[in-house]
Amino acid sequence: MRTSTLAVLSLLVALAAPVVPEKYADQQLLVKQQKIYNLLYLLDRPIFDEELKSIAQSYKLEENIDKYVKPEVVEKFLKYYKYGYSKQRGEAFSPFYKFDTYQVISIFDVLFYAKDFDTFYKTAVWMREHMNAGQFVYAFTVAVLHREDTRNITLPPPYEIYPQLFVKSDAIQKAYDARFQGFAGTKDKPYVIVSNYTGYPVPRKPDDVLSYFTEDVGLNSFFAYMHYRFPFWLKYDIPRKGETFYFTLRQLLARYYLERLSHKLPEVAPVDYYKPVEVGYYPEIRLQSGLETPARPEGVIPRDVDSFYVEEIENYERRIRSAIDLGFFFDEKTDTHTVRGKDATEMIGNVIEGSASTIHKEFYGSLYRGLISIFGHISDPEHKYGVEPSVLEKPETMLRDPLYYRIAKRMLSIFEHYKNQLAPYTHQELAMPGVKVDSVTFDKLVTFFDEFDIDVSNVVGEAYDKSYVVVRQPRLNHKPFNYHIKVTSDKQVDAVVRVFYGPRFDAYGREYTLEERKNYYVMMDVFPYTLQAGENVIVRSSRQNAMSGTESPSFGELYARTLAGIKGEEKVVSGESRYYWGFPQRLMLPRGTPAGMPLSAFVIVSPVERPLRDEFYVAVKDSRPLGFPFDRPIRGFEFEDLANARFQNIVVMHRRQEDVATVA
């Protein structure tokens, strides 16, 4: 399975590629893009376009089996379909359900192994009409991202493909009411429905005050595309998949903790197998089937669910921890793989996730997905009552649930169990002789809430309907800022600059030691830089940030731009992956406080460490582990006399949007 280096690099916390000259889409790509957009419109309804309807009715998979690279995958799919081993259009779907996964893989394989785009497109049209809508759009999205002839296509934001998964059900109902009462607006003057997040304006529990972050549509779209790009069931021929899984969890939990600190909330505890779940959640989401996503009350004890059992999952964790202590893991041939004397985060990450790249799935299982399942389907563990999947069981909604961060905390505790057995970095490994960071300064850091419109026409519209209905939500944002780094070098040399920020104090006002706060540092930026002999003044804009992605245009804007490109009226950038691979730029900073939230910034300038075998870090020309230098045990004194690194205290203020301009 070939995956482009650029897509890997621009993924989330993986080191995104630097600014490169824009490439424009040709007519062939734009026509493909328009066809794909047509398939994603009004997904919950039968095809209305006459041309597409004709293809859906006339195309026969069994008569075109020679048009697929692997005919056997078509034969397997047809067996599933003909014998009823597939979901109906309106049924619930979760990629974390065992049998749903089998079906999705079957759908994906047929789409992926189509020999050409025409076959792929006709297959997709047929599936769009005959398959379960949730399974189709999931497998279709993964296929588009992985096929060579479609990977430069810009997909619409998930929150406008399926708004139901991102917007509260009362807002969706108001959109339906407005549409059928004739109140729908136009693009120039849309009909606006104002909505908020769960627990607003009056929180029911402490976690509700963070719902503006956990339910942010940009954050959840970003995480969904992470899953689409790297679904656990797909075997990847790329390096550092397991390490990226680890670093993703670490960055996400650290960022979540900083948001908690801004509200004086303490860090969360990891989930427990046998203790009642302390945090409940009522997501207020209505799924495509029309049924509500189940709520989880407080005090529920996890039970065996589906093919996952509490005792079995606990055994998986025990085996993984024992393997770390023993210093080796077994593969399927019972050969041993040592974790001593080298960084084995890649292997351990694949084992914990239980991905297709794990070395022994039967023995080590899938701890991560197992915990997601037993806590996610806790209200109907044996599927007796047909309860819809919970938000934990869908990649588009997982981050909404406060419990997810407690599951992530347990996964990270295993990684830390391993990391703590690694030797700390020596002074020689941390230093860069001849280079000194003289100063680090930041512009005023200010956060505020602005408003964002989500086009929900894809769920409430009709065929060829020109109505325009949007749901308007408040969202966290920040004032653009620069950071300035003065560096002196005794010669010209290529370097890598890493910028972190983390907490200075805990929720009770106690100052952290470096050893305590190292796991809470968020890597804000990383970029290559050629130092000149003498003084260097590096000015970096928050909008240049390599770790973040820009806001996606709406579905309607992307479609209009594509049509204009086909007509030759506009140039359209090819493969605008920046819209969904990076962490939302708006959320670069945690919500500040009126008086200023104190944080600790850290900058380290390092010599380039060339990749030995792969090009994973081709963008920044460095192959150090993700999270360096905070990915190992810390000896604080090693950082005290590092000339090439510097700590700097900073504060983040929060203001009303109308007052931001007055902050000098």
Secondary structure, DSSP 8 states (H G I E B T S, - for coil): ----HHHHHTSTTS---------B--HHHHHHHHHHHHHTSSTTS----HHHHHHHHH--GGGSGGGBS-HHHHHHHHHHHHTT-S--TTS---TTSHHHHHHHHHHHHHHHTBSSHHHHHHHHHHHHHHS-HHHHHHHHHHHHHHSTTTTT-----HHHHSGGGTS-HHHHHHHHHHHHTT--B-SSS-EEEE---TT-SS-SSGGGGGHHHHT-HHHHHHHHHHHHHS-TTS---SS-HHHHHHHHHHHHHHHHHHHHHTTT--------SSS-B---B----B-TTS-B---B-TTB----BTTB-HHHHHHHHHHHHHHHHHTEEE-TT--EEE-SSS--HHHHHHHHHT-TT-S-HHHH--HHHHHHHHHHTTTSTT-SS-----GGGSTTTGGGSHHHHHHHHHHHHHHHHHHTTS----HHHH--TTEEEEEEEE--EEEEEEEEEEE-HHHH--TT---BEEEEEEEEEE---EEEEEEEESS-EEEEEEEEEEESB-TTS-B--HHHHGGG-EEEEEEEEEE-SEEEEEEEEGGG-TTEE-----HHHHHHHHHHHHTTSS--BS--GGGTSSEEGGGSS---BSS-EEEEEEEEEEE----SS--TTTTTT----TTTTSSS---HHHHHT-TTEEEEEEEEEE--GGGGGG--
